[in-house]
Amino acid sequence: MGLNVMAQTEPIVVDLWPNGAPNDNGLTGPEVKRDPQHVANVSQPQLFVYPAKNPSGMVIIQCPGGAYMNLAIEKEGHSMADWMNHQGITYAVLKYRMPNGHFETTLSDVLQAVKIMRQHTQDWKVNQQKVGVMGCSAGGNLAIQAATQYTGAEDRPDFSVLIYAFTSMNPFINKIMFGENASQDTIDKYSVMNHITENTPPAFITCSADDDTVPCDDSIKYFQALRKFKTQASLHIYPTGSHGWGYAEYFLYKREWTQELEKWLREIMK
């Protein structure tokens, strides 16, 4: 059963690019905290790492959602830390850069996060074959990007956890991700459905049937694409809940999805 408590320990903060990032999203000025839940204008990406006290070796890197315009970093990020730690999972919240029309910066952040976690094998008792990515909404899309567009063994996730993740592209999202005048080639390059192969890692997928922001059809299509390649995948669709529930208590099926994920993680990484 998922725990209903907030994290009690302070995370270890790790800069993704201490010597400077290899690319730039064009954003300037200070980071903006819009409310207790959301941050925006992120230009300095970081990992907030919560090491498990009794580590199993598993790592989950969580990518909060926010339509690639901000990050719901509490409800879809830090609030899950104690729950993950109690399962022996070392948990890391990724504060990634907004694409601002430069999606290569956002993708490079999540792949760098996977590399960093694998580099701390001794510090956090990381099993290099148990490093996964997780995300909600746009963060779920970013998790799929990592699972389908990794560059090699160092940054390939071993599994993904996708919570009301979007896979379909539309003019609004295209503008945010790739800019005003993005070519079709660029859009195709980062369209996750174009990059699923037999090497795409297993996925746990969940969403609500009444989600009008990201239709559950996106989750179904990704599940079906994985099954086409005989990749292990688990799909859970709940009848109500709409969009954006994260780890919130108000979601009627919180107990169900958290328990199902716990079981899946135990089985997939045996």
Accessible surface in RSA format (square Angstrom, percent):
REM  Atomic radii and reference values for relative SASA: ProtOr
REM  Chains: A
REM  Algorithm: Lee & Richards
REM  Probe-radius: 1.40
REM  Slices: 20
REM RES _ NUM      All-atoms   Total-Side   Main-Chain    Non-polar    All polar
REM                ABS   REL    ABS   REL    ABS   REL    ABS   REL    ABS   REL
RES MET A   1   122.75  63.6  89.25  59.1  33.50  79.8  63.43  53.9  59.32  78.6
RES GLY A   2     5.48   6.8   0.00   N/A   5.48   6.8   0.86   2.4   4.62  10.3
RES LEU A   3    59.16  32.9  57.24  40.9   1.92   4.8  59.14  41.5   0.01   0.0
RES ASN A   4    87.67  60.5  55.94  54.1  31.73  76.4  21.42  51.5  66.25  64.0
RES VAL A   5    73.54  48.4  67.76  61.3   5.77  13.9  72.63  63.1   0.91   2.5
RES MET A   6   106.52  55.2 103.41  68.4   3.11   7.4  85.94  73.1  20.58  27.3
RES ALA A   7    26.98  24.8   6.52  10.1  20.46  46.5   6.52   9.2  20.46  54.2
RES GLN A   8   142.60  79.7 107.59  78.6  35.01  83.4  50.58 107.7  92.02  69.8
RES THR A   9    69.91  49.7  60.35  61.2   9.56  22.8  55.21  74.2  14.70  22.2
RES GLU A  10   160.03  91.9 137.88 104.3  22.15  52.7  63.18 122.2  96.85  79.1
RES PRO A  11    28.60  20.8  15.62  14.2  12.98  47.2  15.75  13.0  12.85  79.9
RES ILE A  12    77.31  44.0  72.78  54.2   4.53  10.9  77.31  55.7   0.00   0.0
RES VAL A  13    78.14  51.4  49.19  44.5  28.95  69.8  49.19  42.7  28.95  78.5
RES VAL A  14    28.96  19.1  25.91  23.5   3.05   7.3  28.96  25.2   0.00   0.0
RES ASP A  15    75.62  53.0  66.02  65.7   9.60  22.7  13.90  32.7  61.72  61.6
RES LEU A  16     0.30   0.2   0.00   0.0   0.30   0.8   0.00   0.0   0.30   0.8
RES TRP A  17    54.27  21.8  38.18  18.5  16.09  37.8  40.05  21.4  14.22  23.1
RES PRO A  18   104.18  75.9  68.15  62.1  36.02 130.9  73.86  61.0  30.32 188.5
RES ASN A  19   150.72 103.9 112.75 109.0  37.97  91.4  39.70  95.6 111.02 107.3
RES GLY A  20    51.68  63.7   0.00   N/A  51.68  63.7  33.84  92.9  17.85  40.0
RES ALA A  21    40.30  37.1  10.78  16.6  29.52  67.2  10.78  15.2  29.52  78.2
RES PRO A  22    95.71  69.8  50.60  46.1  45.11 164.0  64.85  53.5  30.86 191.8
RES ASN A  23    41.10  28.3  23.97  23.2  17.14  41.3  24.37  58.6  16.74  16.2
RES ASP A  24    99.38  69.6  88.45  88.0  10.93  25.8  35.62  83.8  63.76  63.6
RES ASN A  25     1.56   1.1   1.56   1.5   0.00   0.0   0.00   0.0   1.56   1.5
RES GLY A  26    46.93  57.9   0.00   N/A  46.93  57.9  24.48  67.2  22.44  50.3
RES LEU A  27    41.95  23.4  31.31  22.4  10.64  26.8  32.29  22.7   9.67  26.0
RES THR A  28   117.48  83.6  99.74 101.1  17.74  42.3  71.27  95.7  46.21  69.9
RES GLY A  29    48.32  59.6   0.00   N/A  48.32  59.6  29.52  81.0  18.80  42.1
RES PRO A  30   113.55  82.8 101.06  92.1  12.49  45.4 112.26  92.7   1.29   8.0
RES GLU A  31    73.94  42.4  47.56  36.0  26.38  62.8  23.62  45.7  50.31  41.1
RES VAL A  32    69.99  46.1  67.12  60.8   2.87   6.9  69.99  60.8   0.00   0.0
RES LYS A  33   142.02  69.3 113.35  69.5  28.67  68.3  61.62  55.5  80.40  85.6
RES ARG A  34   141.15  59.3 106.23  54.2  34.92  83.1  38.30  52.3 102.85  62.3
RES ASP A  35    59.50  41.7  49.92  49.7   9.58  22.6  33.05  77.8  26.45  26.4
RES PRO A  36   104.73  76.3 100.03  91.2   4.71  17.1 101.22  83.6   3.51  21.8
RES GLN A  37    66.66  37.3  66.66  48.7   0.00   0.0  26.20  55.8  40.47  30.7
RES HIS A  38    53.04  29.0  52.71  36.6   0.34   0.9  32.23  33.2  20.81  24.2
RES VAL A  39    11.58   7.6  11.58  10.5   0.00   0.0  11.58  10.1   0.00   0.0
RES ALA A  40     4.30   4.0   4.30   6.6   0.00   0.0   4.30   6.1   0.00   0.0
RES ASN A  41    32.80  22.6  27.27  26.3   5.53  13.3  10.86  26.1  21.93  21.2
RES VAL A  42     0.00   0.0   0.00   0.0   0.00   0.0   0.00   0.0   0.00   0.0
RES SER A  43    32.70  27.6  22.08  29.5  10.62  24.5   8.70  18.5  24.00  33.6
RES GLN A  44   131.39  73.5 130.31  95.2   1.09   2.6  50.99 108.5  80.40  61.0
RES PRO A  45     8.92   6.5   6.21   5.7   2.71   9.8   6.21   5.1   2.71  16.8
RES GLN A  46    37.00  20.7  37.00  27.0   0.00   0.0   0.94   2.0  36.06  27.3
RES LEU A  47     0.00   0.0   0.00   0.0   0.00   0.0   0.00   0.0   0.00   0.0
RES PHE A  48    30.49  15.3  30.49  18.9   0.00   0.0  30.49  18.5   0.00   0.0
RES VAL A  49     0.00   0.0   0.00   0.0   0.00   0.0   0.00   0.0   0.00   0.0
RES TYR A  50     9.63   4.5   8.86   5.0   0.77   2.0   1.56   1.2   8.07   9.9
RES PRO A  51    46.72  34.0  35.37  32.2  11.35  41.3  35.37  29.2  11.35  70.6
RES ALA A  52     9.15   8.4   0.00   0.0   9.15  20.8   0.00   0.0   9.15  24.2
RES LYS A  53   177.53  86.6 147.18  90.3  30.35  72.3 101.92  91.7  75.61  80.5
RES ASN A  54   128.32  88.5 113.64 109.8  14.68  35.3  36.40  87.6  91.92  88.8
RES PRO A  55    51.15  37.3  25.93  23.6  25.21  91.6  25.93  21.4  25.21 156.7
RES SER A  56    63.11  53.3  34.22  45.7  28.89  66.6  43.89  93.5  19.22  26.9
RES GLY A  57     7.80   9.6   0.00   N/A   7.80   9.6   7.10  19.5   0.70   1.6
RES MET A  58    12.55   6.5  11.64   7.7   0.91   2.2  10.73   9.1   1.82   2.4
RES VAL A  59     0.52   0.3   0.52   0.5   0.00   0.0   0.52   0.5   0.00   0.0
RES ILE A  60     0.00   0.0   0.00   0.0   0.00   0.0   0.00   0.0   0.00   0.0
RES ILE A  61     0.00   0.0   0.00   0.0   0.00   0.0   0.00   0.0   0.00   0.0
RES GLN A  62     0.00   0.0   0.00   0.0   0.00   0.0   0.00   0.0   0.00   0.0
RES CYS A  63     0.00   0.0   0.00   0.0   0.00   0.0   0.00   0.0   0.00   0.0
RES PRO A  64     0.00   0.0   0.00   0.0   0.00   0.0   0.00   0.0   0.00   0.0
RES GLY A  65     0.38   0.5   0.00   N/A   0.38   0.5   0.38   1.0   0.00   0.0
RES GLY A  66    19.09  23.5   0.00   N/A  19.09  23.5  15.02  41.2   4.07   9.1
RES ALA A  67    33.98  31.2  28.09  43.4   5.89  13.4  31.64  44.6   2.34   6.2
RES TYR A  68     1.88   0.9   0.00   0.0   1.88   4.9   0.00   0.0   1.88   2.3
RES MET A  69    86.41  44.7  76.02  50.3  10.39  24.7  51.96  44.2  34.45  45.6
RES ASN A  70    19.61  13.5  19.60  18.9   0.01   0.0   0.00   0.0  19.61  19.0
RES LEU A  71     0.00   0.0   0.00   0.0   0.00   0.0   0.00   0.0   0.00   0.0
RES ALA A  72     6.38   5.9   6.38   9.9   0.00   0.0   6.38   9.0   0.00   0.0
RES ILE A  73    10.64   6.1  10.64   7.9   0.00   0.0  10.64   7.7   0.00   0.0
RES GLU A  74    44.53  25.6  44.53  33.7   0.00   0.0  14.19  27.4  30.35  24.8
RES LYS A  75    54.50  26.6  50.26  30.8   4.24  10.1  21.29  19.2  33.21  35.4
RES GLU A  76     7.66   4.4   7.66   5.8   0.00   0.0   0.00   0.0   7.66   6.3
RES GLY A  77     0.00   0.0   0.00   N/A   0.00   0.0   0.00   0.0   0.00   0.0
RES HIS A  78    23.36  12.8  23.16  16.1   0.20   0.5  14.09  14.5   9.28  10.8
RES SER A  79    11.34   9.6  11.10  14.8   0.25   0.6  10.98  23.4   0.37   0.5
RES MET A  80     0.00   0.0   0.00   0.0   0.00   0.0   0.00   0.0   0.00   0.0
RES ALA A  81     0.15   0.1   0.15   0.2   0.00   0.0   0.15   0.2   0.00   0.0
RES ASP A  82    14.50  10.2  14.50  14.4   0.00   0.0   0.03   0.1  14.47  14.4
RES TRP A  83     1.85   0.7   1.75   0.8   0.10   0.2   1.75   0.9   0.10   0.2
RES MET A  84     0.00   0.0   0.00   0.0   0.00   0.0   0.00   0.0   0.00   0.0
RES ASN A  85    25.35  17.5  17.40  16.8   7.95  19.1  10.93  26.3  14.42  13.9
RES HIS A  86   132.67  72.5  94.24  65.5  38.44  98.3  71.38  73.6  61.30  71.3
RES GLN A  87    53.92  30.2  24.97  18.2  28.95  68.9  31.36  66.7  22.56  17.1
RES GLY A  88     7.06   8.7   0.00   N/A   7.06   8.7   5.52  15.1   1.54   3.5
RES ILE A  89     4.22   2.4   4.22   3.1   0.00   0.0   4.22   3.0   0.00   0.0
RES THR A  90     1.94   1.4   1.89   1.9   0.05   0.1   0.73   1.0   1.21   1.8
RES TYR A  91     0.00   0.0   0.00   0.0   0.00   0.0   0.00   0.0   0.00   0.0
RES ALA A  92     0.00   0.0   0.00   0.0   0.00   0.0   0.00   0.0   0.00   0.0
RES VAL A  93     0.00   0.0   0.00   0.0   0.00   0.0   0.00   0.0   0.00   0.0
RES LEU A  94     0.00   0.0   0.00   0.0   0.00   0.0   0.00   0.0   0.00   0.0
RES LYS A  95    19.18   9.4  19.18  11.8   0.00   0.0   2.50   2.3  16.68  17.8
RES TYR A  96     0.00   0.0   0.00   0.0   0.00   0.0   0.00   0.0   0.00   0.0
RES ARG A  97     5.89   2.5   5.89   3.0   0.00   0.0   1.65   2.3   4.24   2.6
RES MET A  98     6.50   3.4   6.50   4.3   0.00   0.0   6.50   5.5   0.00   0.0
RES PRO A  99     0.00   0.0   0.00   0.0   0.00   0.0   0.00   0.0   0.00   0.0
RES ASN A 100    69.47  47.9  49.63  48.0  19.84  47.8  12.60  30.3  56.87  55.0
RES GLY A 101    18.31  22.6   0.00   N/A  18.31  22.6   4.97  13.6  13.35  29.9
RES HIS A 102    73.26  40.0  72.20  50.2   1.06   2.7  42.82  44.1  30.43  35.4
RES PHE A 103     1.06   0.5   0.08   0.0   0.99   2.6   0.08   0.0   0.99   2.8
RES GLU A 104    71.11  40.8  68.04  51.5   3.07   7.3  34.71  67.1  36.40  29.7
RES THR A 105     0.00   0.0   0.00   0.0   0.00   0.0   0.00   0.0   0.00   0.0
RES THR A 106     0.00   0.0   0.00   0.0   0.00   0.0   0.00   0.0   0.00   0.0
RES LEU A 107    17.99  10.0  17.99  12.9   0.00   0.0  17.99  12.6   0.00   0.0
RES SER A 108    22.71  19.2  17.21  23.0   5.50  12.7  21.43  45.6   1.28   1.8
RES ASP A 109     0.00   0.0   0.00   0.0   0.00   0.0   0.00   0.0   0.00   0.0
RES VAL A 110     0.00   0.0   0.00   0.0   0.00   0.0   0.00   0.0   0.00   0.0
RES LEU A 111    12.16   6.8  12.16   8.7   0.00   0.0  12.16   8.5   0.00   0.0
RES GLN A 112    32.52  18.2  30.51  22.3   2.01   4.8   1.55   3.3  30.97  23.5
RES ALA A 113     0.00   0.0   0.00   0.0   0.00   0.0   0.00   0.0   0.00   0.0
RES VAL A 114     0.00   0.0   0.00   0.0   0.00   0.0   0.00   0.0   0.00   0.0
RES LYS A 115    62.33  30.4  60.77  37.3   1.56   3.7  13.40  12.1  48.92  52.1
RES ILE A 116    11.04   6.3  11.04   8.2   0.00   0.0  11.04   8.0   0.00   0.0
RES MET A 117     0.00   0.0   0.00   0.0   0.00   0.0   0.00   0.0   0.00   0.0
RES ARG A 118    21.99   9.2  19.98  10.2   2.00   4.8  14.12  19.3   7.87   4.8
RES GLN A 119   130.94  73.2  95.28  69.6  35.65  84.9  43.17  91.9  87.77  66.6
RES HIS A 120    45.50  24.9  44.48  30.9   1.01   2.6  33.05  34.1  12.45  14.5
RES THR A 121    41.85  29.8  39.41  39.9   2.45   5.8  38.28  51.4   3.57   5.4
RES GLN A 122   140.05  78.3 133.81  97.8   6.23  14.8  60.20 128.1  79.85  60.6
RES ASP A 123    96.15  67.3  65.81  65.5  30.34  71.7  21.49  50.6  74.65  74.5
RES TRP A 124    22.24   8.9  15.93   7.7   6.31  14.8  14.02   7.5   8.23  13.3
RES LYS A 125   124.97  61.0 116.27  71.3   8.70  20.7  84.77  76.3  40.19  42.8
RES VAL A 126     5.86   3.9   0.09   0.1   5.78  13.9   1.01   0.9   4.85  13.2
RES ASN A 127    53.26  36.7  45.05  43.5   8.20  19.8  14.14  34.0  39.12  37.8
RES GLN A 128    76.76  42.9  70.95  51.9   5.81  13.8  12.53  26.7  64.23  48.7
RES GLN A 129   128.53  71.9 122.63  89.6   5.89  14.0  56.02 119.2  72.50  55.0
RES LYS A 130    48.57  23.7  48.57  29.8   0.00   0.0  14.78  13.3  33.79  36.0
RES VAL A 131     0.00   0.0   0.00   0.0   0.00   0.0   0.00   0.0   0.00   0.0
RES GLY A 132     0.00   0.0   0.00   N/A   0.00   0.0   0.00   0.0   0.00   0.0
RES VAL A 133     0.01   0.0   0.01   0.0   0.00   0.0   0.01   0.0   0.00   0.0
RES MET A 134     0.00   0.0   0.00   0.0   0.00   0.0   0.00   0.0   0.00   0.0
RES GLY A 135     0.00   0.0   0.00   N/A   0.00   0.0   0.00   0.0   0.00   0.0
RES CYS A 136     0.00   0.0   0.00   0.0   0.00   0.0   0.00   0.0   0.00   0.0
RES SER A 137    11.42   9.7  11.42  15.2   0.00   0.0   3.30   7.0   8.13  11.4
RES ALA A 138     0.16   0.1   0.16   0.2   0.00   0.0   0.16   0.2   0.00   0.0
RES GLY A 139     0.00   0.0   0.00   N/A   0.00   0.0   0.00   0.0   0.00   0.0
RES GLY A 140     0.00   0.0   0.00   N/A   0.00   0.0   0.00   0.0   0.00   0.0
RES ASN A 141     0.52   0.4   0.52   0.5   0.00   0.0   0.00   0.0   0.52   0.5
RES LEU A 142     0.00   0.0   0.00   0.0   0.00   0.0   0.00   0.0   0.00   0.0
RES ALA A 143     0.00   0.0   0.00   0.0   0.00   0.0   0.00   0.0   0.00   0.0
RES ILE A 144     1.03   0.6   1.03   0.8   0.00   0.0   1.03   0.7   0.00   0.0
RES GLN A 145     0.00   0.0   0.00   0.0   0.00   0.0   0.00   0.0   0.00   0.0
RES ALA A 146     0.00   0.0   0.00   0.0   0.00   0.0   0.00   0.0   0.00   0.0
RES ALA A 147     0.05   0.0   0.03   0.1   0.02   0.0   0.03   0.0   0.02   0.0
RES THR A 148    15.71  11.2   0.00   0.0  15.71  37.4   0.95   1.3  14.76  22.3
RES GLN A 149    28.55  16.0  15.42  11.3  13.13  31.3  11.87  25.3  16.68  12.6
RES TYR A 150    57.46  26.8  39.34  22.4  18.13  47.2  27.80  20.9  29.66  36.6
RES THR A 151   111.58  79.4  71.10  72.1  40.48  96.5  67.32  90.4  44.26  66.9
RES GLY A 152    29.57  36.5   0.00   N/A  29.57  36.5  29.57  81.1   0.00   0.0
RES ALA A 153    92.29  84.9  68.28 105.4  24.00  54.6  73.87 104.0  18.41  48.8
RES GLU A 154   118.94  68.3 115.20  87.2   3.74   8.9  46.36  89.7  72.58  59.3
RES ASP A 155     1.81   1.3   1.81   1.8   0.00   0.0   0.33   0.8   1.48   1.5
RES ARG A 156    64.39  27.0  63.86  32.6   0.52   1.2  22.51  30.8  41.88  25.4
RES PRO A 157     0.02   0.0   0.02   0.0   0.00   0.0   0.02   0.0   0.00   0.0
RES ASP A 158    23.02  16.1  18.64  18.6   4.38  10.4   3.43   8.1  19.60  19.5
RES PHE A 159     0.09   0.0   0.09   0.1   0.00   0.0   0.09   0.1   0.00   0.0
RES SER A 160     0.00   0.0   0.00   0.0   0.00   0.0   0.00   0.0   0.00   0.0
RES VAL A 161     0.00   0.0   0.00   0.0   0.00   0.0   0.00   0.0   0.00   0.0
RES LEU A 162     1.41   0.8   1.30   0.9   0.11   0.3   1.30   0.9   0.11   0.3
RES ILE A 163     0.00   0.0   0.00   0.0   0.00   0.0   0.00   0.0   0.00   0.0
RES TYR A 164     0.83   0.4   0.11   0.1   0.73   1.9   0.75   0.6   0.08   0.1
RES ALA A 165     3.55   3.3   2.62   4.0   0.94   2.1   2.62   3.7   0.94   2.5
RES PHE A 166    13.61   6.8  13.61   8.4   0.00   0.0  13.61   8.3   0.00   0.0
RES THR A 167     3.43   2.4   2.06   2.1   1.36   3.3   0.89   1.2   2.53   3.8
RES SER A 168    50.10  42.3  39.84  53.2  10.26  23.6  38.71  82.4  11.40  16.0
RES MET A 169    46.97  24.3  17.20  11.4  29.77  70.9  17.40  14.8  29.57  39.2
RES ASN A 170    64.39  44.4  60.65  58.6   3.74   9.0  29.35  70.6  35.04  33.9
RES PRO A 171   114.96  83.8 106.25  96.9   8.71  31.6 110.07  90.9   4.89  30.4
RES PHE A 172   119.06  59.6 110.57  68.5   8.49  22.1 116.92  70.9   2.14   6.1
RES ILE A 173    14.46   8.2  14.46  10.8   0.00   0.0  14.46  10.4   0.00   0.0
RES ASN A 174    25.61  17.7  25.61  24.8   0.00   0.0   8.33  20.0  17.28  16.7
RES LYS A 175   114.56  55.9 108.84  66.8   5.72  13.6  59.78  53.8  54.78  58.4
RES ILE A 176    24.49  13.9  18.45  13.7   6.04  14.6  24.49  17.6   0.00   0.0
RES MET A 177     0.00   0.0   0.00   0.0   0.00   0.0   0.00   0.0   0.00   0.0
RES PHE A 178    17.04   8.5   0.96   0.6  16.08  41.8   2.74   1.7  14.30  40.9
RES GLY A 179    20.60  25.4   0.00   N/A  20.60  25.4  17.77  48.8   2.82   6.3
RES GLU A 180   125.75  72.2  94.56  71.5  31.19  74.3  43.90  84.9  81.85  66.8
RES ASN A 181   140.78  97.1 105.80 102.2  34.98  84.2  39.47  95.0 101.31  97.9
RES ALA A 182    32.78  30.1   2.60   4.0  30.18  68.7  10.76  15.2  22.02  58.3
RES SER A 183    59.50  50.3  46.88  62.6  12.62  29.1  50.25 107.0   9.25  13.0
RES GLN A 184   113.87  63.7 104.90  76.7   8.97  21.3  54.64 116.3  59.23  44.9
RES ASP A 185   116.00  81.3 107.98 107.5   8.03  19.0  30.70  72.3  85.30  85.1
RES THR A 186    48.43  34.4  45.82  46.5   2.61   6.2  22.46  30.2  25.97  39.3
RES ILE A 187    22.55  12.8  22.55  16.8   0.00   0.0  22.55  16.2   0.00   0.0
RES ASP A 188    58.69  41.1  56.94  56.7   1.75   4.1  19.10  44.9  39.59  39.5
RES LYS A 189   115.32  56.3 108.10  66.3   7.22  17.2  67.20  60.5  48.11  51.3
RES TYR A 190    12.94   6.0  12.85   7.3   0.09   0.2   5.61   4.2   7.33   9.0
RES SER A 191    13.53  11.4  13.53  18.1   0.00   0.0   2.64   5.6  10.89  15.3
RES VAL A 192     0.13   0.1   0.00   0.0   0.13   0.3   0.00   0.0   0.13   0.4
RES MET A 193    68.03  35.2  47.42  31.4  20.62  49.1  47.42  40.3  20.62  27.3
RES ASN A 194    88.58  61.1  55.05  53.2  33.53  80.7  21.53  51.8  67.06  64.8
RES HIS A 195    55.29  30.2  47.81  33.2   7.47  19.1  34.73  35.8  20.56  23.9
RES ILE A 196    15.68   8.9   3.86   2.9  11.81  28.5   3.86   2.8  11.81  32.1
RES THR A 197    55.06  39.2  55.06  55.8   0.00   0.0  49.21  66.1   5.85   8.8
RES GLU A 198   117.01  67.2  96.79  73.2  20.22  48.1  44.21  85.5  72.80  59.4
RES ASN A 199    82.79  57.1  79.39  76.7   3.40   8.2  11.48  27.6  71.31  68.9
RES THR A 200     4.83   3.4   1.35   1.4   3.49   8.3   0.21   0.3   4.62   7.0
RES PRO A 201     0.28   0.2   0.00   0.0   0.28   1.0   0.28   0.2   0.00   0.0
RES PRO A 202    28.14  20.5  28.14  25.7   0.00   0.0  28.14  23.2   0.00   0.0
RES ALA A 203     0.00   0.0   0.00   0.0   0.00   0.0   0.00   0.0   0.00   0.0
RES PHE A 204     0.11   0.1   0.11   0.1   0.00   0.0   0.11   0.1   0.00   0.0
RES ILE A 205     1.94   1.1   1.94   1.4   0.00   0.0   1.94   1.4   0.00   0.0
RES THR A 206     0.00   0.0   0.00   0.0   0.00   0.0   0.00   0.0   0.00   0.0
RES CYS A 207     0.76   0.6   0.76   0.8   0.00   0.0   0.76   1.9   0.00   0.0
RES SER A 208     0.00   0.0   0.00   0.0   0.00   0.0   0.00   0.0   0.00   0.0
RES ALA A 209    56.19  51.7  33.03  51.0  23.16  52.7  33.14  46.7  23.05  61.1
RES ASP A 210    62.67  43.9  48.24  48.0  14.43  34.1  38.09  89.7  24.58  24.5
RES ASP A 211     5.19   3.6   0.00   0.0   5.19  12.3   0.00   0.0   5.19   5.2
RES ASP A 212   137.16  96.1 107.88 107.4  29.28  69.2  38.69  91.1  98.47  98.2
RES THR A 213    96.03  68.3  68.42  69.4  27.60  65.8  46.41  62.3  49.61  75.0
RES VAL A 214    11.68   7.7  10.16   9.2   1.52   3.7  11.13   9.7   0.55   1.5
RES PRO A 215    67.90  49.5  66.59  60.7   1.31   4.8  67.52  55.7   0.38   2.4
RES CYS A 216    19.89  15.0  17.98  20.1   1.91   4.5   0.50   1.3  19.39  20.9
RES ASP A 217    77.70  54.4  77.14  76.8   0.56   1.3  12.04  28.3  65.66  65.5
RES ASP A 218     6.67   4.7   6.67   6.6   0.00   0.0   0.00   0.0   6.67   6.7
RES SER A 219     4.18   3.5   1.72   2.3   2.45   5.7   2.45   5.2   1.72   2.4
RES ILE A 220    52.26  29.7  52.26  38.9   0.00   0.0  52.26  37.6   0.00   0.0
RES LYS A 221   105.70  51.6 102.65  63.0   3.05   7.3  60.00  54.0  45.70  48.7
RES TYR A 222     1.27   0.6   1.27   0.7   0.00   0.0   1.24   0.9   0.03   0.0
RES PHE A 223    51.41  25.7  51.41  31.8   0.00   0.0  51.41  31.2   0.00   0.0
RES GLN A 224   108.04  60.4  99.86  73.0   8.17  19.5  32.15  68.4  75.88  57.6
RES ALA A 225    19.39  17.8  13.68  21.1   5.71  13.0  18.85  26.5   0.55   1.5
RES LEU A 226     0.00   0.0   0.00   0.0   0.00   0.0   0.00   0.0   0.00   0.0
RES ARG A 227   106.40  44.7  96.22  49.0  10.19  24.3  24.61  33.6  81.80  49.6
RES LYS A 228   165.38  80.7 132.43  81.3  32.95  78.5  88.38  79.5  77.01  82.0
RES PHE A 229    71.16  35.6  54.38  33.7  16.78  43.7  59.15  35.9  12.01  34.4
RES LYS A 230   177.68  86.7 153.00  93.9  24.67  58.7 102.26  92.0  75.41  80.3
RES THR A 231    11.90   8.5   5.96   6.0   5.94  14.1   9.98  13.4   1.92   2.9
RES GLN A 232    81.61  45.6  73.79  53.9   7.82  18.6  46.47  98.9  35.14  26.7
RES ALA A 233    18.01  16.6   0.00   0.0  18.01  41.0   0.00   0.0  18.01  47.7
RES SER A 234    24.05  20.3  19.38  25.9   4.67  10.8  11.18  23.8  12.88  18.0
RES LEU A 235    48.06  26.8  21.11  15.1  26.95  67.7  21.11  14.8  26.95  72.5
RES HIS A 236    39.40  21.5  35.07  24.4   4.32  11.1  24.01  24.7  15.39  17.9
RES ILE A 237    66.25  37.7  35.91  26.8  30.35  73.1  35.91  25.9  30.35  82.4
RES TYR A 238    20.84   9.7  20.78  11.8   0.06   0.2  20.09  15.1   0.75   0.9
RES PRO A 239    77.82  56.7  65.43  59.6  12.39  45.1  70.04  57.8   7.79  48.4
RES THR A 240    65.96  46.9  65.76  66.7   0.19   0.5  59.32  79.7   6.64  10.0
RES GLY A 241    23.50  29.0   0.00   N/A  23.50  29.0  15.74  43.2   7.76  17.4
RES SER A 242    53.83  45.5  53.83  71.8   0.00   0.0  29.05  61.9  24.79  34.7
RES HIS A 243    46.40  25.4  26.60  18.5  19.80  50.6  21.43  22.1  24.97  29.1
RES GLY A 244    11.81  14.6   0.00   N/A  11.81  14.6  11.75  32.2   0.05   0.1
RES TRP A 245     0.03   0.0   0.03   0.0   0.00   0.0   0.03   0.0   0.00   0.0
RES GLY A 246     0.25   0.3   0.00   N/A   0.25   0.3   0.00   0.0   0.25   0.6
RES TYR A 247    12.34   5.8   6.68   3.8   5.66  14.7   7.33   5.5   5.00   6.2
RES ALA A 248    16.36  15.0   7.62  11.8   8.74  19.9  16.25  22.9   0.10   0.3
RES GLU A 249   107.71  61.8  84.72  64.1  22.99  54.7  62.61 121.1  45.10  36.8
RES TYR A 250   145.18  67.8 111.39  63.4  33.79  87.9 112.40  84.5  32.78  40.4
RES PHE A 251     5.92   3.0   0.65   0.4   5.27  13.7   2.22   1.3   3.70  10.6
RES LEU A 252   134.09  74.7 110.58  79.1  23.51  59.1 115.89  81.4  18.21  49.0
RES TYR A 253    47.20  22.0  47.20  26.9   0.00   0.0  26.19  19.7  21.00  25.9
RES LYS A 254    14.61   7.1  14.61   9.0   0.00   0.0  13.67  12.3   0.94   1.0
RES ARG A 255   141.71  59.5 135.67  69.2   6.05  14.4  38.55  52.7 103.16  62.5
RES GLU A 256    76.60  44.0  73.96  56.0   2.64   6.3  35.96  69.5  40.65  33.2
RES TRP A 257     0.12   0.0   0.12   0.1   0.00   0.0   0.00   0.0   0.12   0.2
RES THR A 258     0.36   0.3   0.36   0.4   0.00   0.0   0.00   0.0   0.36   0.6
RES GLN A 259    57.86  32.4  57.18  41.8   0.68   1.6  11.91  25.4  45.95  34.8
RES GLU A 260    54.79  31.5  53.25  40.3   1.54   3.7   4.96   9.6  49.83  40.7
RES LEU A 261     0.08   0.0   0.08   0.1   0.00   0.0   0.08   0.1   0.00   0.0
RES GLU A 262    15.93   9.1  15.83  12.0   0.10   0.2   1.44   2.8  14.49  11.8
RES LYS A 263   101.13  49.3 100.41  61.6   0.71   1.7  58.29  52.5  42.84  45.6
RES TRP A 264    17.86   7.2  12.78   6.2   5.08  11.9  17.59   9.4   0.27   0.4
RES LEU A 265     3.99   2.2   3.42   2.4   0.57   1.4   3.61   2.5   0.38   1.0
RES ARG A 266   145.49  61.1 131.07  66.8  14.42  34.3  73.20 100.0  72.29  43.8
RES GLU A 267   103.89  59.6  90.48  68.4  13.41  31.9  42.58  82.4  61.31  50.1
RES ILE A 268    35.73  20.3  15.47  11.5  20.25  48.8  18.87  13.6  16.86  45.8
RES MET A 269    26.59  13.8  20.29  13.4   6.31  15.0  21.29  18.1   5.31   7.0
RES LYS A 270   185.88  90.7 115.63  70.9  70.24 167.2 108.10  97.3  77.78  82.8
END  Absolute sums over single chains surface
CHAIN  1 A    11594.6       9316.0       2278.6       6194.6       5399.9
END  Absolute sums over all chains
TOTAL         11594.6       9316.0       2278.6       6194.6       5399.9
